[in-house]
Amino acid sequence: MKLQLKDPWKKIGNTRLIRISKNLYGKLETENPTGSIKDRPVQYIVRQSLERDEITKKTTLVEASSGNTGISLSAIGASLGLPVKIVMPSNMSPERKKMMKLFGAEIIDAPPSDFRGAIQIRNHLVESNDNYWSPMQFENNLNIECHYNETSQELLRQLKTLGETRNFDAFISGAGTGGTIMGFKKRFKEDGLKTQACLVVPDEYLDTHGIQGIGDGEDFLVSRNQIDRVEKVRTQDAIKRARHFAKKFGVLVGISSGANLCAAERLVDTGLVRNFAVVILCDRGERYLSSI
């Protein structure tokens, strides 16, 4: 019998759009099953692979991850009753590793901050065993397609429901793989929107910044020539903003969400957002407690 997704993995999304200020909305991706936006592409890719019988009862799920995709894949693997192996740099937060292990996943350490090395280990594992399958998040255009077909459409419907008929000035997001920002940019272009896609990046080098989940050394799926603006944010500013958001809104978000908020509010404060912008609040903060 073909494996099938179980609740709550049958349908992902419908996360709230919250008002942060007069000119800024936040997409609250903390409301996904494991608390991050990565639940969306993982479910999207796994769903299609199940339909094509690429994933069977004999399959082991494998991925390289800095954390959130690994958590999502570990959880969906648990719901399918399949073993999961996650390759990740050894200096990623212990909370995220504990979450994966609680779902039953095996963690394989790569050298600190070595995402390219983690990807190479993943590739070797998949190539060495016919029963190993990977969503290949860093290379898979289905990652972009997920956000183009589903997440961006969901956001535009929400804005319409809220009566937001003003120009949508900017969309702000960091990039781990780049699937989110590229999917949204493709949707804006196709719909004839003038919305600027603003990419958030760490203002430190890979081995020194602490904004886990973005700025992983390469652009991967991001095409910089399609990005309208790049905003740099320092780690300590991102942490400070995440703490402030928790105290003001009662929602604990992660460091990359703090970075996105810093960049978004900078755009608003400098007058570059005349109407409104939307910022991605990409994950919950419990997985970074040792860092923030």
C-alpha positions as CSV (number, residue, x, y, z in Angstrom):
1,M,0.0,0.0,0.0
2,K,1.3,3.5,-0.9
3,L,2.4,5.6,2.0
4,Q,0.2,8.6,2.6
5,L,0.6,11.8,4.6
6,K,-1.2,12.0,7.9
7,D,-2.6,14.9,9.8
8,P,-1.3,17.5,10.4
9,W,0.9,17.0,7.4
10,K,-2.0,16.7,4.8
11,K,-2.3,20.5,4.6
12,I,0.3,23.0,5.6
13,G,0.0,26.8,5.9
14,N,-2.8,29.2,6.6
15,T,-0.5,31.0,9.0
16,R,-1.7,34.3,10.3
17,L,-0.7,37.7,8.9
18,I,-0.3,40.0,11.9
19,R,0.1,43.8,12.1
20,I,3.4,44.9,13.5
21,S,3.1,48.6,12.8
22,K,1.2,51.0,10.6
23,N,3.4,50.1,7.6
24,L,4.4,46.6,8.4
25,Y,2.8,43.1,8.5
26,G,4.4,39.9,9.6
27,K,3.7,36.4,8.2
28,L,3.7,34.2,11.3
29,E,5.3,31.0,10.0
30,T,5.7,29.9,13.6
31,E,2.2,28.4,13.3
32,N,3.3,25.6,11.0
33,P,3.4,22.0,12.6
34,T,7.1,22.1,13.7
35,G,7.2,25.9,14.0
36,S,9.0,27.0,10.9
37,I,8.4,28.0,7.2
38,K,10.4,24.9,6.2
39,D,7.4,22.7,6.9
40,R,6.0,24.1,3.6
41,P,8.7,23.0,1.1
42,V,9.3,19.7,3.0
43,Q,5.7,18.8,2.8
44,Y,5.4,20.0,-0.8
45,I,8.4,17.9,-2.0
46,V,7.6,14.8,0.0
47,R,3.9,14.9,-1.1
48,Q,4.9,14.9,-4.8
49,S,7.5,12.2,-4.2
50,L,4.9,10.0,-2.5
51,E,2.6,10.4,-5.4
52,R,5.4,9.2,-7.8
53,D,6.3,6.3,-5.5
54,E,9.8,7.6,-5.0
55,I,9.3,7.2,-1.2
56,T,8.2,3.8,-0.1
57,K,8.2,1.8,3.2
58,K,11.8,0.9,2.6
59,T,13.0,4.6,2.2
60,T,15.3,6.4,4.5
61,L,15.0,10.2,4.4
62,V,18.3,12.1,4.2
63,E,19.0,15.9,4.1
64,A,21.7,18.4,4.9
65,S,20.4,21.2,7.1
66,S,21.3,24.0,9.5
67,G,18.2,23.0,11.5
68,N,14.7,23.9,10.4
69,T,14.5,21.7,7.3
70,G,16.0,18.9,9.4
71,I,13.3,19.3,12.0
72,S,10.6,19.3,9.4
73,L,11.9,16.2,7.7
74,S,12.4,14.4,11.0
75,A,8.8,15.1,11.9
76,I,7.3,14.1,8.6
77,G,9.5,11.0,8.6
78,A,8.2,10.1,12.0
79,S,4.6,10.5,10.8
80,L,5.4,8.2,7.9
81,G,7.2,5.7,10.0
82,L,10.5,6.1,8.1
83,P,14.0,6.5,9.4
84,V,15.7,9.9,8.9
85,K,19.3,11.0,8.8
86,I,20.2,14.7,9.1
87,V,23.7,16.0,8.2
88,M,24.4,19.3,9.8
89,P,27.4,21.5,10.9
90,S,28.3,20.6,14.5
91,N,28.0,24.2,15.8
92,M,24.3,24.5,15.1
93,S,22.1,25.1,18.2
94,P,21.7,22.1,20.5
95,E,18.0,22.7,20.8
96,R,17.4,22.0,17.2
97,K,19.5,18.8,17.4
98,K,17.4,17.7,20.4
99,M,14.2,18.3,18.5
100,M,15.3,16.1,15.6
101,K,16.4,13.4,17.9
102,L,13.0,13.5,19.7
103,F,11.4,12.7,16.3
104,G,13.8,9.7,16.0
105,A,16.3,11.2,13.6
106,E,20.0,10.4,13.5
107,I,22.3,13.4,13.5
108,I,25.5,13.2,11.4
109,D,27.9,16.0,12.2
110,A,29.8,18.0,9.6
111,P,32.6,20.4,10.5
112,P,31.5,23.7,12.1
113,S,29.8,26.1,9.6
114,D,30.7,23.8,6.7
115,F,27.4,23.6,4.8
116,R,29.2,22.6,1.6
117,G,30.7,19.7,3.5
118,A,27.3,18.7,4.9
119,I,25.8,18.7,1.4
120,Q,28.7,16.5,0.2
121,I,28.1,14.0,3.0
122,R,24.4,13.9,2.1
123,N,25.1,13.4,-1.6
124,H,27.5,10.5,-0.7
125,L,24.8,8.8,1.4
126,V,22.1,9.1,-1.2
127,E,24.4,7.9,-4.0
128,S,25.6,4.9,-1.9
129,N,22.1,3.5,-1.1
130,D,19.2,3.0,-3.5
131,N,16.7,3.2,-0.5
132,Y,18.0,6.7,0.5
133,W,16.0,9.7,-0.7
134,S,16.6,13.4,-0.2
135,P,14.5,16.5,-0.9
136,M,17.7,18.2,-2.0
137,Q,16.6,21.5,-0.6
138,F,19.5,23.5,-1.7
139,E,19.2,22.5,-5.4
140,N,15.5,21.6,-5.9
141,N,13.4,24.1,-7.8
142,L,10.3,22.5,-6.2
143,N,11.4,24.6,-3.2
144,I,10.8,27.7,-5.2
145,E,7.7,26.3,-6.8
146,C,6.1,25.6,-3.3
147,H,6.3,29.3,-2.3
148,Y,5.3,30.5,-5.8
149,N,2.2,28.2,-5.9
150,E,1.2,28.2,-2.3
151,T,2.8,30.6,0.2
152,S,2.7,33.7,-2.0
153,Q,-0.8,33.0,-3.1
154,E,-1.9,32.6,0.5
155,L,-0.4,36.0,1.4
156,L,-2.0,37.8,-1.4
157,R,-5.4,36.4,-0.5
158,Q,-4.9,37.5,3.1
159,L,-4.0,41.0,2.0
160,K,-7.1,41.2,-0.1
161,T,-9.2,40.0,2.8
162,L,-7.7,42.7,5.0
163,G,-8.8,45.2,2.3
164,E,-5.2,46.1,1.5
165,T,-5.6,47.6,-2.0
166,R,-2.6,50.0,-1.6
167,N,0.6,49.3,-3.3
168,F,2.5,46.4,-1.6
169,D,6.0,48.1,-1.5
170,A,8.3,45.4,-0.2
171,F,8.7,41.8,0.9
172,I,11.5,41.1,3.3
173,S,13.1,37.7,3.9
174,G,16.4,36.1,4.6
175,A,17.5,33.0,2.7
176,G,18.8,29.6,3.8
177,T,18.2,27.9,0.5
178,G,16.5,30.9,-1.2
179,G,13.3,29.1,-2.1
180,T,11.0,31.5,-0.2
181,I,12.2,34.8,-1.6
182,M,12.6,33.5,-5.2
183,G,9.1,31.9,-5.1
184,F,7.6,35.2,-4.0
185,K,9.6,37.2,-6.5
186,K,8.4,35.0,-9.3
187,R,4.8,35.5,-8.1
188,F,5.1,39.3,-7.9
189,K,6.5,39.5,-11.4
190,E,3.8,37.3,-12.9
191,D,1.1,39.2,-11.2
192,G,2.5,42.5,-12.4
193,L,3.2,43.8,-8.8
194,K,6.0,46.3,-8.3
195,T,6.8,44.8,-4.8
196,Q,10.5,44.8,-4.1
197,A,12.1,41.6,-3.0
198,C,14.5,42.5,-0.1
199,L,17.1,39.9,0.8
200,V,18.4,39.9,4.4
201,V,22.0,38.8,4.9
202,P,24.3,38.7,8.0
203,D,26.7,41.6,8.3
204,E,29.5,39.2,9.4
205,Y,31.4,36.4,7.8
206,L,30.0,32.8,7.7
207,D,32.2,31.5,10.5
208,T,31.5,34.5,12.8
209,H,27.8,35.4,12.4
210,G,25.2,33.8,14.6
211,I,22.0,34.2,12.5
212,Q,21.5,30.5,12.0
213,G,19.4,29.5,9.1
214,I,20.4,32.3,6.7
215,G,23.7,33.3,5.1
216,D,24.9,29.7,4.9
217,G,27.9,30.5,2.7
218,E,26.3,30.4,-0.8
219,D,23.2,31.8,-2.5
220,F,22.1,28.3,-3.6
221,L,18.7,29.0,-5.2
222,V,18.9,32.8,-5.0
223,S,19.4,34.7,-8.2
224,R,20.9,38.0,-7.0
225,N,20.1,39.6,-10.4
226,Q,16.4,39.2,-9.5
227,I,16.7,40.6,-6.0
228,D,15.8,44.3,-5.7
229,R,17.6,45.1,-2.5
230,V,20.0,43.5,0.0
231,E,19.9,44.5,3.7
232,K,22.8,43.6,6.0
233,V,22.0,42.9,9.7
234,R,24.4,42.2,12.6
235,T,23.8,39.2,14.8
236,Q,23.5,41.1,18.0
237,D,20.9,43.5,16.5
238,A,18.9,40.4,15.3
239,I,19.0,38.9,18.7
240,K,18.0,42.1,20.4
241,R,15.0,42.6,18.0
242,A,13.8,39.0,18.5
243,R,13.8,39.6,22.3
244,H,12.0,42.9,22.0
245,F,9.3,41.2,19.7
246,A,8.8,38.5,22.3
247,K,8.2,41.1,25.1
248,K,5.9,43.2,22.9
249,F,3.8,40.6,21.1
250,G,4.1,37.6,23.3
251,V,5.5,35.5,20.5
252,L,9.0,34.1,20.7
253,V,10.6,34.1,17.3
254,G,14.1,33.0,16.1
255,I,17.2,35.0,15.3
256,S,16.6,35.1,11.6
257,S,13.1,36.5,12.2
258,G,14.8,39.2,14.3
259,A,17.1,40.0,11.4
260,N,14.2,40.2,9.0
261,L,12.4,42.6,11.4
262,C,15.5,44.8,11.7
263,A,15.8,45.1,7.9
264,A,12.0,45.7,7.5
265,E,11.8,48.4,10.1
266,R,14.9,50.1,8.6
267,L,13.1,50.3,5.3
268,V,10.0,51.7,6.9
269,D,12.0,54.2,9.0
270,T,14.0,55.5,6.1
271,G,10.8,56.2,4.0
272,L,11.5,53.5,1.4
273,V,8.2,51.9,2.4
274,R,5.5,54.4,1.6
275,N,2.5,52.1,2.0
276,F,3.3,48.8,3.6
277,A,5.7,45.9,3.6
278,V,5.5,42.2,4.7
279,V,8.2,40.5,6.6
280,I,8.6,36.7,7.1
281,L,8.7,35.6,10.7
282,C,10.2,32.3,9.8
283,D,10.5,30.2,13.0
284,R,9.9,29.9,16.7
285,G,12.6,31.0,19.2
286,E,12.7,28.0,21.5
287,R,15.2,26.3,19.2
288,Y,17.7,29.1,19.9
289,L,17.4,29.5,23.7
290,S,21.1,28.8,24.2
291,S,21.9,31.6,21.8
292,I,19.5,34.3,22.7
